[in-house]
Amino acid sequence: MTLLPSPTNARNSSGAKQLVLGSSSPFRRELLERLGLAFECHSPEIDESRLPGEPPRDLARRLAEAKAKAVARHYPEAWVIGSDQVAVIDEQILGKPGTPEKACHQLAQASGRSVIFLTGLCLIAPDGVIQTDVIPFTVHFRSLSELEIQRYVEREQPLNCAGSFKSEGLGITLLEAMEGDDPTALIGLPLIRLSAMLRESGLDPLMTSS
């Protein structure tokens, strides 16, 4: 854990405890809604470039913390969440494809192989304590035909997803097995670990009304 300068309190103008998700991702927003807490979203403005020789796990952790710190500057009295995900196959990082052609290429790479998703998570509490972690989740793809890949990309358009598939949608049909402690990590926000961080920092989702 590290520390930021301590704010005076952690309540907004209405007196409610304030929680901020440092992300513009609709997937992360939908996941955080499961905890039943009121929160705001703020898109972090950071450079997400990989440093020379930076291991994928370190990249995920660094970007999650950088996002949280960037947003915390605007909300110094809130709990602020930052998260970033890196998809890896044989130490090669798979970014968001952006185009159908690149999505088909990524899925062809993953066919019959395993892809590890490393989700970095950071929580900055109002007292300045910073908690960080990286939660791994592995997906095992079945052998995919070229036609299956093309049909999947056409139907689901997973162009903004690292690894080019959505496990919460039709992408589940591409898989042989999934392996990990928290399936929400695969979607982009590890709720099991986040809930533990929130409890440790004094914001228990079960004991806090939205």
C-alpha positions as CSV (number, residue, x, y, z in Angstrom):
1,M,0.0,0.0,0.0
2,T,1.0,3.6,-0.6
3,L,-0.4,6.9,0.5
4,L,-1.7,10.0,-1.1
5,P,-2.3,13.2,0.9
6,S,-5.3,12.8,3.1
7,P,-8.5,14.7,2.3
8,T,-10.8,16.1,4.9
9,N,-13.7,13.7,4.3
10,A,-15.2,11.4,1.8
11,R,-18.8,12.7,1.3
12,N,-20.4,14.6,-1.4
13,S,-22.6,17.7,-1.0
14,S,-25.6,15.5,0.0
15,G,-23.5,13.8,2.8
16,A,-23.4,10.4,1.0
17,K,-20.2,8.5,0.7
18,Q,-18.7,9.1,-2.8
19,L,-17.5,6.4,-5.1
20,V,-16.0,7.1,-8.5
21,L,-15.2,4.6,-11.3
22,G,-12.3,5.9,-13.4
23,S,-13.4,4.5,-16.6
24,S,-15.6,5.2,-19.7
25,S,-16.2,1.4,-20.3
26,P,-19.8,0.4,-20.3
27,F,-18.8,-3.1,-19.3
28,R,-17.1,-1.9,-16.1
29,R,-20.0,0.4,-15.3
30,E,-22.5,-2.5,-15.6
31,L,-20.3,-4.7,-13.4
32,L,-19.9,-2.1,-10.7
33,E,-23.7,-1.6,-10.7
34,R,-24.0,-5.2,-9.3
35,L,-22.6,-4.0,-6.0
36,G,-25.6,-1.7,-5.4
37,L,-23.6,1.3,-4.6
38,A,-24.2,4.8,-6.0
39,F,-21.2,5.9,-8.1
40,E,-20.0,8.3,-10.7
41,C,-17.9,7.7,-13.8
42,H,-15.0,9.8,-14.9
43,S,-12.9,9.0,-17.9
44,P,-9.1,9.1,-17.1
45,E,-6.8,10.9,-19.5
46,I,-3.5,9.0,-19.4
47,D,-0.9,7.7,-21.8
48,E,-1.6,3.9,-22.1
49,S,1.6,3.1,-24.0
50,R,3.7,0.1,-22.9
51,L,7.1,0.9,-21.5
52,P,10.1,-0.7,-23.3
53,G,10.4,-4.3,-22.0
54,E,7.6,-3.9,-19.5
55,P,6.0,-7.3,-18.5
56,P,2.3,-7.6,-19.2
57,R,1.4,-8.0,-15.5
58,D,3.4,-4.8,-14.6
59,L,1.7,-2.9,-17.5
60,A,-1.8,-3.9,-16.2
61,R,-1.0,-2.8,-12.6
62,R,0.7,0.4,-13.6
63,L,-2.1,1.6,-15.9
64,A,-4.8,0.7,-13.3
65,E,-3.0,2.8,-10.7
66,A,-2.3,5.6,-13.2
67,K,-6.0,5.8,-14.1
68,A,-7.1,5.9,-10.4
69,K,-4.6,8.6,-9.6
70,A,-5.6,10.7,-12.6
71,V,-9.2,10.6,-11.5
72,A,-8.5,11.0,-7.8
73,R,-7.1,14.5,-8.6
74,H,-10.6,15.5,-9.5
75,Y,-12.2,13.7,-6.5
76,P,-9.8,14.0,-3.6
77,E,-12.5,13.1,-1.0
78,A,-13.8,9.9,-2.8
79,W,-13.1,6.3,-3.2
80,V,-11.7,6.0,-6.7
81,I,-11.4,2.8,-8.8
82,G,-9.0,2.3,-11.6
83,S,-8.7,-0.8,-13.8
84,D,-7.0,-1.9,-16.9
85,Q,-6.8,-5.3,-18.7
86,V,-4.1,-6.9,-20.8
87,A,-4.7,-10.0,-22.9
88,V,-1.7,-12.2,-23.4
89,I,-0.9,-15.1,-25.7
90,D,2.7,-16.5,-25.4
91,E,3.8,-13.2,-23.8
92,Q,2.4,-11.3,-26.8
93,I,-0.1,-8.6,-25.8
94,L,-3.4,-8.6,-27.7
95,G,-4.9,-5.1,-27.9
96,K,-8.3,-4.1,-29.0
97,P,-8.7,-5.1,-32.6
98,G,-10.5,-2.0,-33.9
99,T,-11.4,-3.6,-37.2
100,P,-13.1,-6.9,-38.3
101,E,-9.9,-8.0,-40.1
102,K,-7.8,-7.6,-36.9
103,A,-10.4,-9.3,-34.8
104,C,-10.4,-12.3,-37.2
105,H,-6.6,-12.4,-37.0
106,Q,-6.6,-12.4,-33.2
107,L,-9.2,-15.2,-33.0
108,A,-7.2,-17.2,-35.6
109,Q,-4.2,-16.8,-33.3
110,A,-6.2,-17.9,-30.3
111,S,-7.8,-20.9,-32.0
112,G,-7.0,-24.1,-30.0
113,R,-4.8,-22.2,-27.6
114,S,-5.1,-20.4,-24.2
115,V,-5.2,-16.6,-23.6
116,I,-4.4,-15.1,-20.2
117,F,-6.3,-12.0,-19.2
118,L,-4.5,-9.9,-16.6
119,T,-6.8,-7.3,-15.0
120,G,-5.1,-4.6,-13.0
121,L,-7.2,-3.1,-10.2
122,C,-6.5,0.0,-8.0
123,L,-8.6,1.5,-5.3
124,I,-7.6,4.9,-3.7
125,A,-9.4,5.5,-0.4
126,P,-10.3,8.9,1.0
127,D,-7.5,8.5,3.6
128,G,-4.9,8.3,0.8
129,V,-4.3,4.5,1.1
130,I,-3.8,2.9,-2.3
131,Q,-4.5,-0.8,-2.9
132,T,-3.4,-2.5,-6.1
133,D,-3.6,-6.0,-7.5
134,V,-3.6,-8.0,-10.7
135,I,-6.1,-10.7,-11.1
136,P,-5.4,-13.4,-13.8
137,F,-8.1,-15.3,-15.7
138,T,-7.4,-17.9,-18.5
139,V,-9.6,-18.8,-21.3
140,H,-9.0,-21.9,-23.4
141,F,-10.3,-21.6,-27.0
142,R,-11.5,-24.6,-28.9
143,S,-10.2,-25.1,-32.5
144,L,-12.1,-22.6,-34.7
145,S,-12.7,-22.7,-38.4
146,E,-12.2,-19.7,-40.5
147,L,-16.0,-19.6,-41.2
148,E,-16.8,-19.7,-37.5
149,I,-14.5,-16.8,-36.8
150,Q,-15.9,-14.7,-39.6
151,R,-19.5,-15.4,-38.5
152,Y,-18.7,-14.6,-34.9
153,V,-17.1,-11.3,-35.7
154,E,-19.9,-10.3,-38.0
155,R,-22.6,-11.1,-35.4
156,E,-21.0,-9.7,-32.2
157,Q,-18.6,-7.1,-33.6
158,P,-16.1,-7.4,-30.6
159,L,-13.9,-4.6,-32.0
160,N,-13.4,-2.9,-28.6
161,C,-12.5,-6.0,-26.7
162,A,-9.0,-7.2,-26.1
163,G,-8.8,-10.8,-27.4
164,S,-11.7,-10.1,-29.8
165,F,-14.5,-11.8,-28.0
166,K,-17.2,-11.2,-25.3
167,S,-17.5,-14.1,-22.8
168,E,-20.8,-12.6,-21.6
169,G,-22.2,-12.9,-25.1
170,L,-21.9,-15.1,-28.1
171,G,-18.2,-15.4,-27.5
172,I,-18.8,-18.1,-24.9
173,T,-19.4,-20.5,-27.8
174,L,-15.8,-20.1,-28.9
175,L,-14.4,-21.5,-25.7
176,E,-13.5,-24.9,-24.4
177,A,-13.0,-23.9,-20.8
178,M,-12.4,-21.0,-18.5
179,E,-10.0,-21.0,-15.5
180,G,-9.8,-18.4,-12.7
181,D,-11.1,-17.3,-9.3
182,D,-13.3,-14.4,-10.5
183,P,-15.2,-14.5,-13.8
184,T,-15.9,-10.8,-13.5
185,A,-12.2,-10.2,-14.0
186,L,-12.5,-11.5,-17.5
187,I,-15.1,-8.8,-18.3
188,G,-12.9,-6.1,-16.9
189,L,-13.6,-5.4,-13.3
190,P,-12.8,-8.1,-10.6
191,L,-15.7,-7.7,-8.2
192,I,-14.5,-10.2,-5.7
193,R,-11.2,-8.5,-5.1
194,L,-12.7,-5.0,-5.4
195,S,-15.3,-5.9,-2.7
196,A,-12.5,-7.0,-0.4
197,M,-10.6,-3.7,-1.1
198,L,-13.7,-1.6,-0.4
199,R,-14.3,-3.5,2.9
200,E,-10.7,-3.0,4.0
201,S,-11.0,0.8,3.2
202,G,-14.2,1.2,5.1
203,L,-16.8,1.0,2.4
204,D,-18.6,-2.3,2.7
205,P,-21.1,-2.9,-0.2
206,L,-23.4,-4.9,2.1
207,M,-23.5,-2.3,4.8
208,T,-23.7,0.8,2.7
209,S,-27.0,2.0,1.2
210,S,-26.9,3.5,-2.3
